[in-house]
Amino acid sequence: GTAFDCGTATTLAPGASITCTANYTVRQTDVDNGSVTNVATAYGLFNGNLITSNQDTKTASAGQSSDLTLSKTINSGNPFRAPGDAVEYSYLLTNNGNVTLTGNGTGGVFTITDDHIGTPPGTPFDCGTVTSLAPGESVSCVASYTITQSDRDNESVTNRATGHGLFGATPVTSNQSTATANVMRGSIEGIKFFDINGNQTQDSNEPGVNNVTIQLYDSTGVNLLDTTTTTPDGRFSFTNLLPRTYIVAEIVPSGSVSTTPTRVSTTVPPGEISRISFGNYQINSGGTNRITGTVYDDANTSSSLNPGELPLTNVTVTLYDQNGNVVATTTTAADGTYSFENLPAGIYTVVQTNLGGYVSTTLDHVSVVLSSGTRAVVN
């Protein structure tokens, strides 16, 4: 309202005019109000007397934009392991418009709705303590969510949130911001070893086997997910695996037989390691191992061959490898004996087919592990 000079002329004849300009800096309150009106008056003198003009007004309108932006992030709890774990979220609500916004919650603070938080979920909760946000200002808050069994089964949970405030009496809603927490991943580790004694366990003197192909399948055993080869010490691993059930398979090297199953089903728990081992035995051309036995009439059902007990002739005995494939079939001789000769090292199953009218007093399915120069007796 302080008077300022207008132009350079010192006199005005009747009908003459003078012009000048002045600037005004728009205030935040002008934008919040939607316009600003300036009122001006001009002054001069006639014979020393003050001459005052009429009052003239001009109104400048303000373009108003009310814009809340929400950014939601995860502070802790990602990845999660099990139901009951807590995930803490952070919410940053920023006024990205050009007008001052106020809160709509308890005591005039801003609010957040999150589709997984609140009772029931989606109930608004207060965010921070400020009651107004000038353009460019922000308010932040945190909230926690408890992992459910459904989240664990789905291997992740995505929360969707929006922020809320007011411009005057008009509600202002932010963008929808999402954050996803994922279940911990695990891994499978194992070793491929030279099972010298065929006991299916790696002993201290049994080294690892290098460059053996190991395959990873899904739980169906049909869909191949990954392939790796063993390191010089026989080790292998599959990492960053979702906690699921997998099938791990080895490609048995030429000249070797497996002493352990070649396909193993294993479940990877969240954040943990599932361990598997594969044993192989290297065979020489022309096996030197044999399986022999006697089938007899166990008259006293003692499960052992006693003097006076008669042999059974023409009983069928079948030999299977560890994968269930038939290796050989034979029948007992007149003295009840049978044999399988020149077998390579490996794991076998001997199966006896009972004669009509007989039942077994011993196991009729017997597993046998053969290493170099082994003779196994199965009666």
Secondary structure, 3 states (H helix, E strand, C coil): CCCCCCCCCCCCCCCCCCCCCCCCCCCHHHHHHCEEEEEEEEEEEECCEEEEEEEEEEEEECCCCCCEEEEEEEEECCCECCCCCEEEEEEEEEECCCCCEECCCHHHCEEEEECCECCCCCCCEEECCCCEECCCCEEEEEEEEECCHHHHHHCEEEEEEEEEEEECCEEEECCCEEEEEEECCEEEEEEEEECCCCCCCCCCCCCECCCCEEEEECCCCCCEEEEEECCCCCEEEEEEECCCEEEEEECCCCCEEECCCCEEEEECCCCCEEEEEEEEEECCCCCCEEEEEECECCCCCCCCCCCCCCECCCCEEEEEECCCCEEEEEECCCCCEEEEEEECCEEEEEEEECCCCCCCCCCCEEEEEECCCCEEECC
